[in-house]
């Protein structure tokens, strides 16, 4: 997403006097309230990273990372109140390039906003885990918790679990972050007899599961879960908030997926950004899944899973005799797990970083 002018020092000072426009803080800083009034303060925890494992025998399986927590308050702040803002870092991505040596993911960091009478806390999502044992179920990273909000305290979605199978490989989808819509959607689970990659969660729905023989779950949209069927290699992504399927477009018809000419990947609105998350999820893929819309997850893939929209989780990645990589979430979402059978390496991306916003509402 292009960095708006409000993120510059001069822009913050000017925009802070306007009602409605949210000021984003992607890095730790302090902010002095320029005028007395009612403000909406928002903190988003960072996502955890999925695990990664490569093994030429048995059952390499890697679960997804959890999404960050989300907290929001509307408070009256006097002029010159200083907010101390700390932004959590996304859980670092990991790689497995030595046969039989897996790597657990990493937890995301917490985001906080602190001032006199204000303590907003949004924990980061938990780390994905790996297993190289048949029939073992490995849970995904837990969603981050949230506290201190007087309007919203929402937990992030859990990473997708994986179930080991003899001579098969699995990658669970990443969980979505919490949001004003409530607990983030979980990453899709994977339990296939050859290769399975779950879809990433959206701010509302879970990513599609991967079951059967070889399957890649669809990423969840903000209007529906990602598809999950046992018999097909690629499953459709979830619909956007208008119920439109087979598209990553937001409800206003604009595709903010970082691919469409003229539009980057970002929020649908700067007026109420965390409620303006209305994109559709992307489909699972036998090669590389595409990016998803705002608030949505990407499909699982037998190669590389795409980058989800803000707060969405990325799909898992799993394949036999191929290099696999899970996509890097934009903000707050967990990354999918990566499992590779016979050939490596397997690599999971970092979880989405945290974010904070300050918005004058009255």
C-alpha positions in Angstrom: 0.0 0.0 0.0 1.3 3.5 -0.8 2.3 5.4 2.3 -0.2 8.3 2.6 1.0 11.9 3.1 -0.4 11.7 6.6 2.5 9.5 7.6 5.0 12.4 7.1 5.8 14.6 10.1 4.1 17.7 8.5 1.2 15.6 7.3 0.5 14.2 10.7 0.4 17.7 12.3 -2.0 19.0 9.7 -4.2 15.9 9.2 -4.6 15.4 13.0 -6.8 18.5 13.1 -9.2 17.0 10.5 -12.0 14.8 11.6 -12.3 11.4 10.1 -8.9 10.7 8.4 -6.9 8.0 10.1 -3.2 8.5 10.7 -1.3 5.2 10.4 1.8 4.4 12.4 3.8 1.5 10.8 6.8 2.0 13.1 7.2 2.8 16.8 7.0 6.5 17.6 5.2 9.1 19.8 2.4 11.4 18.7 1.2 14.6 20.4 -2.5 15.3 20.2 -2.9 18.6 18.3 -6.4 19.6 19.5 -8.7 18.5 22.3 -11.4 16.1 21.1 -12.6 12.5 20.8 -10.2 10.1 19.2 -10.4 6.5 18.0 -7.1 4.7 18.9 -6.4 1.4 17.2 -3.6 -1.2 17.8 -3.0 -4.3 15.7 -0.6 -7.0 16.9 1.9 -8.6 14.4 1.3 -12.0 12.9 3.2 -15.2 13.7 5.1 -17.1 11.1 4.4 -20.6 9.9 6.8 -23.5 10.4 8.8 -25.1 7.6 10.0 -28.6 7.2 11.7 -30.7 4.4 12.0 -34.4 4.6 12.6 -37.1 1.9 10.7 -39.8 3.9 7.7 -40.1 6.2 5.4 -37.1 6.8 6.8 -33.5 6.7 4.0 -31.2 8.0 4.1 -27.5 9.0 1.3 -25.6 10.6 0.5 -21.9 10.0 1.2 -18.9 12.2 -1.6 -17.1 14.2 -3.0 -13.6 13.5 -2.4 -10.7 15.7 -4.9 -9.3 18.2 -6.9 -6.1 17.6 -7.9 -3.4 20.1 -9.8 -0.2 19.8 -10.9 2.6 22.1 -12.7 5.9 21.6 -11.5 8.4 24.2 -11.5 12.1 24.9 -7.9 13.5 24.8 -6.8 17.0 25.8 -4.5 19.0 23.5 -0.8 18.1 23.9 -1.5 14.6 25.2 1.4 12.4 24.2 0.7 8.9 22.9 3.6 6.4 23.1 3.2 3.9 20.2 5.1 0.7 20.0 4.7 -1.5 16.9 5.2 -5.2 17.0 7.4 -6.9 14.4 6.1 -9.8 12.4 7.4 -13.2 13.4 10.5 -13.9 11.4 10.2 -16.4 8.6 12.1 -19.7 8.7 13.5 -22.2 6.3 14.2 -26.0 6.2 16.9 -27.0 3.7 18.5 -29.9 5.5 16.6 -33.2 5.1 14.8 -34.1 8.2 15.5 -30.8 10.0 12.4 -28.7 10.4 12.1 -25.2 11.8 9.3 -23.9 14.1 7.9 -20.5 13.2 8.2 -17.4 15.4 5.6 -15.4 17.3 4.7 -11.9 16.3 5.3 -8.9 18.5 2.8 -6.9 20.5 1.6 -3.4 19.5 0.7 -0.9 22.3 -0.6 2.6 22.7 0.1 4.1 26.1 -0.7 7.5 27.7 -2.3 8.8 30.9 -5.4 6.7 31.4 -4.8 4.7 28.1 -3.2 1.3 27.8 -4.1 -0.6 24.6 -2.4 -3.9 24.1 -2.6 -6.2 21.0 -0.5 -9.3 21.3 1.2 -10.9 18.3 0.1 -14.2 16.9 1.7 -17.5 17.9 4.3 -19.5 16.0 3.5 -22.4 13.7 5.0 -25.8 14.6 6.3 -28.8 12.5 6.3 -32.6 12.7 7.8 -35.3 10.6 5.8 -38.1 12.1 2.9 -40.0 10.5 -0.7 -39.5 11.9 0.4 -36.7 14.3 -1.9 -33.6 14.4 0.2 -30.4 14.8 -1.8 -27.3 15.8 -1.2 -23.9 14.3 0.0 -20.8 16.2 -2.6 -19.3 18.6 -4.2 -16.0 17.7 -2.9 -12.9 19.7 -5.1 -11.6 22.5 -6.1 -8.0 23.0 -7.0 -5.8 26.1 -7.7 -2.3 27.2 -10.2 -1.3 24.5 -13.6 0.2 25.3 -15.1 -0.7 21.9 -13.2 -3.7 20.6 -10.9 -6.4 22.0 -10.6 -9.1 19.3 -8.4 -12.2 19.2 -6.5 -13.2 16.1 -7.3 -16.3 14.2 -5.3 -19.5 14.8 -3.0 -20.9 12.2 -4.1 -24.0 10.3 -3.4 -27.4 11.8 -1.7 -30.2 9.8 -2.0 -34.0 10.0 1.0 -36.1 9.0 0.5 -38.9 6.5 3.0 -41.5 5.2 5.0 -40.2 2.2 2.9 -37.0 2.1 3.4 -33.3 3.0 1.2 -30.6 4.5 1.2 -26.9 5.1 -1.5 -25.1 7.2 -2.8 -21.7 6.3 -2.0 -18.5 8.3 -4.7 -17.1 10.6 -6.1 -13.6 10.1 -5.8 -10.8 12.6 -8.6 -9.8 14.9 -10.7 -6.8 13.7 -13.8 -4.8 14.5 -15.7 -7.8 13.1 -14.4 -10.0 15.9 -12.0 -12.9 16.1 -10.0 -13.4 13.0 -10.7 -16.4 10.7 -8.5 -19.4 11.2 -6.1 -20.7 8.6 -7.2 -23.7 6.7 -6.1 -27.1 7.9 -4.3 -29.7 5.7 -4.6 -33.5 5.8 -4.0 -35.1 2.4 -2.5 -38.4 1.4 0.0 -36.8 -1.1 0.2 -33.0 -0.6 -2.1 -30.5 1.0 -2.0 -26.7 1.6 -4.7 -24.9 3.6 -5.9 -21.4 2.6 -5.3 -18.3 4.6 -8.1 -16.9 6.9 -9.9 -13.6 6.4 -11.1 -11.1 9.0 -14.4 -12.9 9.2 -14.0 -16.5 7.8 -11.7 -19.4 7.9 -9.5 -20.5 5.0 -10.4 -23.5 3.0 -9.1 -26.9 4.3 -7.1 -29.3 2.1 -8.3 -32.9 2.3 -8.3 -36.0 0.1 -5.3 -36.8 -2.2 -3.7 -33.5 -3.4 -5.6 -30.3 -2.6 -5.0 -26.6 -2.1 -7.6 -24.8 0.0 -9.0 -21.5 -1.2 -8.2 -18.3 0.7 -11.1 -16.9 2.8 -12.9 -13.8 1.5 -14.6 -11.3 3.8 -18.0 -12.6 2.7 -17.4 -16.4 2.7 -15.0 -19.2 3.6 -12.5 -20.4 1.1 -13.6 -23.6 -0.8 -12.4 -27.0 0.4 -12.9 -30.2 -1.6 -11.2 -33.5 -1.5 -11.0 -34.2 -5.2 -9.6 -31.1 -6.9 -6.1 -29.7 -6.8 -7.3 -26.0 -6.8 -10.2 -24.7 -4.8 -11.9 -21.3 -5.2 -11.4 -18.4 -2.9 -14.1 -16.9 -0.7 -16.4 -14.2 -1.9 -16.1 -10.5 -1.0 -18.7 -8.8 1.3 -21.2 -8.4 -1.6 -21.1 -12.1 -2.2 -19.2 -11.8 -5.5 -17.1 -14.8 -6.1 -14.1 -15.5 -8.3 -12.7 -12.0 -7.7 -10.4 -10.4 -5.2 -12.2 -7.0 -5.7 -13.5 -5.1 -2.7 -17.2 -4.3 -2.3 -16.7 -1.0 -4.3 -15.5 -3.0 -7.3 -11.8 -2.0 -7.0 -9.2 -4.7 -6.9 -6.6 -3.7 -4.4 -4.3 -6.7 -4.9 -1.1 -5.1 -5.9 -1.5 -6.4 -9.4 -4.2 -4.3 -11.0 -2.8 -1.2 -12.7 -3.1 1.9 -10.6 -3.9 0.3 -7.3 -1.7 -1.1 -4.7 -2.6 -3.4 -1.9 -4.3 -1.6 1.0 -7.3 -0.5 2.9 -10.6 0.3 1.2 -11.0 3.5 3.1 -8.9 5.9 5.3 -12.0 7.2 7.1 -12.7 3.9 9.0 -9.9 1.7 7.6 -10.3 -1.4 9.9 -14.0 -1.6 9.0 -13.4 -1.0 5.3 -12.0 -4.5 4.7 -14.2 -6.0 2.0 -12.1 -8.0 -0.5 -12.4 -11.5 -1.8 -9.9 -14.4 -1.3 -7.8 -15.9 -3.9 -8.0 -19.5 -5.2 -5.7 -22.4 -4.3 -3.1 -23.2 -6.9 -1.1 -26.1 -8.2 1.7 -23.6 -8.8 1.5 -20.1 -7.3 -1.6 -18.5 -5.8 -2.3 -14.8 -6.5 -2.7 -12.0 -4.0 -6.0 -11.4 -2.3 -8.2 -8.4 -1.6 -8.4 -6.3 1.5 -9.0 -8.3 4.7 -8.9 -11.6 2.8 -6.6 -14.6 2.7 -4.7 -16.2 -0.1 -5.1 -19.8 -1.4 -2.8 -22.6 -0.5 -0.3 -23.6 -3.2 2.0 -26.3 -4.4 4.7 -23.7 -5.0 4.3 -20.2 -3.6 1.2 -18.8 -1.9 0.3 -15.2 -2.6 0.4 -12.1 -0.4 -2.9 -11.6 1.5 -4.7 -8.2 2.0 -4.3 -6.2 5.2 -5.2 -8.4 8.2 -5.6 -11.6 6.1 -3.5 -14.7 6.5 -1.4 -16.3 3.7 -2.1 -19.8 2.4 0.2 -22.7 3.3 2.6 -24.3 0.8 3.2 -28.0 0.3 4.4 -30.2 -2.6 6.2 -33.4 -3.4 9.6 -33.0 -5.2 9.4 -29.2 -5.3 10.6 -26.0 -3.6 7.8 -24.3 -1.6 7.3 -20.9 0.0 4.4 -19.3 1.8 3.5 -15.7 1.1 4.3 -12.7 3.4 1.2 -11.1 5.0 0.7 -7.4 4.6 -0.3 -6.3 8.2 -1.3 -8.5 11.2 -1.9 -11.8 9.5 -0.1 -15.1 10.1 2.0 -16.7 7.4 1.2 -20.2 6.1 3.3 -23.2 7.0 5.6 -24.8 4.3 6.2 -28.5 3.9 8.2 -30.2 1.2 8.5 -34.0 0.5 11.5 -35.5 -1.3 13.0 -32.1 -2.5 13.6 -28.8 -0.6 14.0 -26.3 0.7 10.7 -25.3 2.4 10.4 -21.7 3.5 7.7 -19.8 5.4 7.5 -16.0 5.1 7.5 -13.6 8.1 4.2 -12.8 9.7 2.6 -9.4 9.0 3.9 -6.5 11.0 1.8 -4.6 13.5 0.1 -1.3 12.9 -1.5 1.5 14.9 -3.9 4.3 13.9 -5.1 7.5 15.5 -8.3 9.1 14.2 -10.2 12.1 15.3 -13.9 11.3 15.5 -15.3 14.3 17.4 
